[in-house]
Amino acid sequence: MTNPNLKFLRENHESKRLISLRGGTRSGKSYSAVQFLIELCYKYPNAGMVITIARQTLPALKASTLRDFVEILQSFEAYVEEDHNKTEGIYKLRGNTVEFISLDQPQKLRGRKRDTLFLDECNEITAESFRQLSYRTTGFIVLSYNPSDLDGWWYEVESREDAALIVTTYKDNPHLPKSIIAEIESLKTSSPEDWAVFGLGERGRGKKGRIYRNFTKVEELDFSECSDVCVGIDFGFSQDPTAVLKVGKHNDRVYVDELVYETHLTNTELVEKIKHECEGLRVICDSAEPKSIAELRRGGLNAIGAIKGPDSIRNGIKLLQSKEVLYTRRSKDLERELGSYVWHLDKNERPTEKPIDSFNHLLDALRYSVGFLYKRG
């Protein structure tokens, strides 16, 4: 049986800038990429190529791609201990250099240039990390990942004209033992969502324990159809973004359009950005920021603090879950939050009723807004 990932790399590395290996678990994506890069060093001996293999953390790198690299060389009795500088994470192979780096150290992103880059489990990596690495890569880039996320930079870059994408599953790996195949196929009944991603290699609907599943993306929305409209704001500055969206009530439907998602934004700058959208509307803000609310009022906005009663977060989530929510295609940050805002999981990987406090800036602003629109009648 032909290895489809390896065949795809061979066919596309000379004509494409980016090669994306997307697929389910145990489909041979990472192993094939490492195998191909070794093959490249043998095909072009003494070429002085620099090949970088990267993952987000060093423990993950050592347990996956580095181990595969060593095992493949050993299988051909080609591994030479003296050529492996384990301290620096460098292996000299046939007059070429293969370096292994983790991306949890910022200085690694702005280091030496390279000819070829392989990002294993690229959905662990930030968009900025990818950009910094790509700026310093003269040749082709290989991505490998399971598509468990609803949205991400990797989906965007692999849709470029200079990119090539292949999707594989465990069925493309002839070397899997029956016990592993049975375990993967058991997901069909035990976890249909995981089966879609890890069994079939389909693009996921977000992380496990995802809180909201009642959102639908549409091209655009007509807020004139709504009986009530407001603007919701969750304040941020350096680490967290200031998040702003327009929200409308249309019976049990909620209309949502993202307006702002930006860090280092002063309240004065914020007023200038959104005042035309806020004309005649109430602006519902996080009540924990009275100073910011006062500054928005001085800027001419009709800003008020969101009402927060006992257990307001969980009650607000339940209210929002009870509605059909339509959001615009341009609301990309909202879409990203939807796929990443999740419940804490218990020791058995079951969702609790306690949300993890991250990826929720626009969703908090939406929660404030929906509470205001539906509780005032």
C-alpha positions in Angstrom: 0.0 0.0 0.0 1.4 3.4 -1.0 1.9 5.9 1.8 -0.4 8.8 0.7 1.2 11.4 2.9 4.7 10.5 1.7 3.5 10.4 -1.9 1.8 13.8 -1.5 5.0 15.4 -0.1 7.1 14.0 -2.9 4.7 15.4 -5.5 4.3 18.9 -4.1 7.4 20.0 -2.3 9.0 21.6 -5.4 5.9 23.5 -6.5 4.2 24.5 -3.3 5.3 26.9 -0.5 3.0 25.1 2.1 2.0 21.5 2.3 -0.6 20.7 4.9 -1.1 17.1 6.2 -4.5 17.2 7.9 -6.2 14.1 9.3 -7.4 11.8 12.0 -5.3 10.1 14.6 -2.7 7.6 13.7 -2.9 8.4 10.0 0.9 8.6 9.7 1.1 12.3 9.1 4.0 13.2 11.4 5.9 10.0 10.7 5.6 10.5 7.0 6.9 14.1 7.2 10.0 13.0 9.2 10.6 10.2 6.8 10.4 12.5 3.8 12.8 15.0 5.3 15.3 12.2 5.9 14.8 11.1 2.3 15.5 14.7 1.2 18.9 14.7 3.0 19.9 11.5 1.2 18.7 12.8 -2.1 20.8 16.0 -1.8 24.0 15.1 0.1 26.3 17.9 1.1 23.8 20.5 0.1 24.2 22.3 3.4 20.4 22.4 3.8 19.0 23.5 7.2 15.8 21.7 8.1 13.8 22.7 11.2 11.4 20.4 12.9 9.3 22.1 15.6 6.6 21.6 18.2 5.2 23.9 20.9 7.0 22.2 23.8 10.2 20.3 24.3 8.7 17.2 26.0 6.2 16.8 23.2 9.0 17.2 20.6 11.2 14.6 22.2 8.3 12.1 22.6 7.1 12.4 19.0 9.0 13.7 16.0 12.5 13.4 17.5 11.8 9.8 18.5 10.5 9.1 15.0 13.5 10.6 13.4 15.9 8.5 15.5 13.9 5.3 15.0 13.7 5.7 11.2 17.5 6.2 11.0 18.0 3.2 13.3 15.7 1.0 11.2 18.2 1.6 8.2 21.2 1.2 10.5 22.0 4.8 9.6 21.9 6.5 13.0 25.3 7.8 14.1 25.6 8.9 17.8 28.5 11.2 17.0 26.4 13.2 14.5 23.7 13.9 17.1 24.3 17.0 19.3 21.6 16.3 21.9 22.3 19.4 23.9 21.7 21.7 20.9 19.0 19.5 19.3 20.9 19.2 16.1 21.6 16.2 13.8 24.1 16.3 10.9 22.8 14.1 8.2 24.6 13.6 4.9 26.1 17.1 4.9 22.8 18.7 5.9 21.6 20.0 9.3 18.3 18.9 11.0 17.5 21.0 14.0 14.7 20.2 16.6 13.3 23.3 18.4 10.4 23.9 20.8 8.5 27.2 20.4 7.8 27.9 24.1 11.1 29.9 24.1 10.5 33.2 22.1 14.2 33.5 21.1 13.9 30.3 19.0 11.4 32.1 16.7 13.9 34.7 15.6 16.9 32.5 15.3 18.7 31.3 12.2 17.3 31.0 8.8 16.3 27.7 7.3 15.5 26.0 4.0 12.6 23.8 5.1 10.3 23.9 8.1 8.1 21.2 9.6 5.5 22.2 12.2 4.1 19.2 13.9 0.7 19.6 15.7 0.6 23.1 14.3 -2.7 23.9 16.0 -0.7 24.1 19.3 1.2 27.1 17.8 0.1 30.7 17.6 -0.3 32.6 14.4 2.5 34.9 15.4 4.9 32.0 15.9 4.0 30.7 12.5 4.6 34.1 10.9 8.0 34.6 12.6 9.1 31.1 11.5 7.8 31.5 7.9 9.6 34.8 7.5 12.9 32.9 8.1 12.1 29.9 5.9 13.3 30.2 2.3 11.8 26.9 1.0 8.7 24.9 1.7 6.8 24.5 5.0 5.0 21.3 6.1 2.1 21.4 8.6 0.7 18.4 10.4 -2.4 18.3 12.7 -5.7 16.8 13.8 -8.5 19.3 12.8 -10.2 19.4 16.3 -10.5 23.1 16.3 -13.4 25.0 14.8 -11.2 27.8 13.5 -7.5 28.6 13.3 -4.8 30.3 11.3 -3.8 26.9 9.8 -7.1 26.6 8.0 -6.5 30.1 6.5 -3.0 29.5 5.2 -3.7 26.1 3.7 -6.4 27.7 1.5 -3.8 29.9 -0.3 -3.0 29.3 -3.9 0.6 28.3 -3.0 -0.6 25.6 -0.6 -1.5 21.9 -1.0 -3.7 20.0 1.3 -4.2 16.2 1.9 -6.6 14.7 4.4 -5.9 11.2 5.6 -7.3 8.8 8.3 -6.1 5.7 10.2 -7.2 3.6 7.2 -4.3 5.1 5.3 -1.9 3.6 7.8 -1.4 -0.1 7.0 0.9 -0.7 10.0 -1.7 -0.1 12.7 -2.4 -3.1 15.0 -6.0 -4.3 15.2 -6.3 -3.3 18.8 -5.6 0.4 17.9 -8.0 0.3 15.0 -10.7 -1.1 17.3 -10.1 1.6 19.8 -10.4 4.4 17.2 -13.5 2.8 15.7 -15.1 2.6 19.2 -15.4 6.4 19.0 -18.3 5.9 16.6 -20.6 5.2 19.5 -18.8 6.5 22.5 -18.0 10.0 21.1 -19.4 10.9 17.7 -17.7 14.3 17.8 -14.3 12.7 18.4 -15.0 10.1 15.8 -15.6 12.8 13.2 -12.2 14.5 14.0 -9.9 11.7 15.0 -11.5 8.8 13.0 -12.6 10.6 9.8 -10.3 13.5 9.8 -13.1 16.0 9.5 -12.9 19.6 10.7 -14.1 19.8 14.3 -16.7 21.9 16.0 -14.4 23.0 18.8 -12.8 21.6 21.8 -14.3 18.9 24.1 -16.7 20.4 26.6 -17.7 23.3 24.2 -20.3 25.5 25.9 -22.2 26.9 22.9 -23.6 24.8 20.1 -26.5 27.0 19.1 -24.7 29.5 16.8 -25.1 29.7 13.1 -22.9 31.7 10.7 -24.6 33.8 8.1 -23.4 36.2 5.4 -24.9 39.3 6.9 -27.8 40.4 9.2 -30.5 43.1 9.0 -30.8 44.6 12.4 -33.9 46.5 11.3 -35.8 43.3 11.8 -35.0 43.3 15.5 -37.4 44.6 18.2 -34.5 45.8 20.3 -30.8 46.3 19.7 -27.8 47.2 21.9 -24.0 47.1 21.9 -22.0 44.9 24.3 -18.5 45.6 25.6 -16.0 43.6 27.6 -13.1 45.8 28.5 -9.4 44.8 28.1 -6.1 46.4 27.4 -2.7 44.8 27.5 -3.2 41.0 27.7 -6.9 40.7 27.0 -8.6 42.5 24.0 -11.4 45.0 24.3 -14.3 43.1 22.7 -17.3 44.8 21.2 -20.3 43.5 19.3 -23.7 44.7 18.1 -26.6 42.5 19.4 -30.2 42.4 18.3 -33.3 40.6 19.7 -35.7 39.1 17.1 -38.1 36.9 19.1 -36.0 34.0 20.3 -33.3 34.7 17.7 -30.2 36.8 18.6 -28.4 38.7 15.9 -24.7 39.3 16.4 -22.1 41.3 14.5 -18.5 41.7 15.8 -17.3 45.3 15.8 -14.0 45.4 17.8 -11.4 42.9 19.1 -8.2 44.7 19.9 -5.6 45.1 22.6 -4.0 48.4 23.8 -7.1 50.4 23.0 -7.8 53.4 25.2 -11.4 54.2 26.0 -11.1 57.5 24.0 -9.9 55.5 21.0 -12.7 53.0 21.6 -15.4 55.7 21.5 -14.0 57.0 18.2 -14.2 53.5 16.7 -17.7 52.6 17.7 -19.7 55.9 18.2 -21.4 55.7 14.8 -22.6 52.1 15.6 -23.8 53.2 19.1 -26.0 56.1 18.0 -29.4 55.8 19.8 -28.4 52.4 21.5 -27.7 51.4 25.0 -24.1 50.2 25.5 -23.9 47.3 28.0 -20.6 47.0 29.7 -18.8 44.9 32.3 -20.0 46.5 35.6 -16.7 45.8 37.2 -15.2 48.7 35.2 -17.1 51.8 36.5 -14.2 54.1 35.5 -14.3 52.9 31.9 -18.1 53.2 31.8 -17.8 56.8 33.0 -15.3 57.6 30.3 -17.5 56.1 27.6 -20.4 58.3 28.9 -18.2 61.4 28.7 -17.4 60.4 25.2 -21.1 60.5 24.4 -22.1 56.9 24.6 -25.2 55.7 26.5 -23.1 53.2 28.5 -24.5 51.3 31.5 -23.1 48.4 33.6 -24.5 44.9 33.1 -26.7 43.6 35.9 -24.9 40.8 37.7 -26.9 38.8 40.2 -26.0 35.6 42.1 -24.4 33.0 39.8 -24.7 35.5 36.9 -22.2 33.7 34.6 -23.9 30.3 34.7 -27.4 31.9 34.5 -26.3 34.1 31.6 -24.9 31.1 29.8 -28.1 29.2 30.2 -30.1 32.1 28.8 -27.9 32.5 25.8 -28.0 28.7 25.2 -31.8 28.9 25.0 -31.7 31.2 22.0 -30.9 30.6 18.3 -27.9 32.9 17.7 -27.0 34.1 14.2 -23.6 35.7 13.7 -22.0 37.4 10.6 -19.3 35.8 8.6 -16.9 38.7 9.4 -17.1 37.8 13.2 -14.0 35.7 13.0 -12.8 36.3 16.6 -16.3 35.4 17.9 -16.1 32.2 15.9 -12.7 31.3 17.3 -14.0 31.9 20.9 -17.0 29.7 20.2 -14.7 26.8 19.4 -12.5 27.3 22.4 -14.8 28.4 25.3 -15.3 25.2 27.3 -16.5 23.8 30.6 -14.0 22.4 33.0 -13.8 18.6 32.7 -13.9 16.3 35.6 -11.4 13.4 36.1 -13.5 11.3 33.7 -13.3 13.9 31.0 -17.0 14.9 31.5 -18.0 18.5 31.4 -18.8 20.2 34.7 -21.0 23.4 34.9 -18.0 25.6 35.6 -16.6 27.4 32.5 -12.9 27.9 32.0 -12.2 31.7 32.1 -10.6 32.1 28.7 -11.6 32.6 25.1 -14.7 34.5 26.4 -14.2 38.2 25.7 -16.8 38.6 23.0 -18.9 35.9 24.6 -19.0 37.8 27.9 -20.0 41.0 26.0 -22.7 38.9 24.3 -23.9 37.5 27.6 -24.2 41.0 29.1 -26.2 42.1 26.0 -28.6 39.2 25.9 -29.3 39.5 29.6 -30.2 43.2 29.1 -32.3 42.6 26.0 -34.4 39.7 27.3 -34.8 40.8 30.9 -36.2 44.2 30.1 -39.0 42.7 28.0 
